[in-house]
């Protein structure tokens, strides 16, 4: 552009302001209060190991050294089918899982799968899960298309953004299209002085690094794109 060099600072400021305006996230659906007795009933149903829990989830973590990574959990097919269109398809009669009542769950820990089930049944967790466990539950909810659990996990992860967690959380937000978490990561990057050194680390996730570098240095990113286009 003819005047790009002359107005580089103004362009950078305008880009940054637009990025901040773009952080707007619509309000969530209102929270519905549930009587404690209802929650307790669902907790008891989830704890029912032998009765009518007719589906077995065989959990196998991605890494062999993941703590309490593998094991089995039991759940109710009617609940799983109602919550997830993916599980509904898996548990339909013609499918192997439907005939056996056995589902292999790979890539998450047993703790993450247990949290996923608890959120599905009761909508809460008695303790604050770790970021790793939340990300695992989020992965299952995203994989099995259970949007209300995706939203619950995302809301918790928003409060966990820090210089140490920024890369992993921003990467998850980008890969899974999570607007609230992406917004939290971008706002944190704009206001925290430690972000520059954090995103320069070799182990910082690639997509998150690209996203945040463009946010913090829009003029530089634009020049790189222009140079690349001209080659």
HELIX and SHEET records of a PDB file:
HELIX    1   1 UNK A    8  UNK A   21  1                                  14    
HELIX    2   2 UNK A   36  UNK A   47  1                                  12    
HELIX    3   3 UNK A   77  UNK A   83  1                                   7    
HELIX    4   4 UNK A   85  UNK A   90  1                                   6    
HELIX    5   5 UNK A   96  UNK A  100  1                                   5    
HELIX    6   6 UNK A  110  UNK A  122  1                                  13    
HELIX    7   7 UNK A  131  UNK A  143  1                                  13    
HELIX    8   8 UNK A  147  UNK A  158  1                                  12    
HELIX    9   9 UNK A  166  UNK A  175  1                                  10    
HELIX   10  10 UNK A  179  UNK A  191  1                                  13    
HELIX   11  11 UNK A  195  UNK A  199  1                                   5    
HELIX   12  12 UNK A  206  UNK A  216  1                                  11    
HELIX   13  13 UNK A  218  UNK A  230  1                                  13    
SHEET    1   A 3 UNK A  71  UNK A  75  0                                        
SHEET    2   A 3 UNK A  55  UNK A  60 -1                                        
SHEET    3   A 3 UNK A 102  UNK A 106  1                                        
END                                                                             
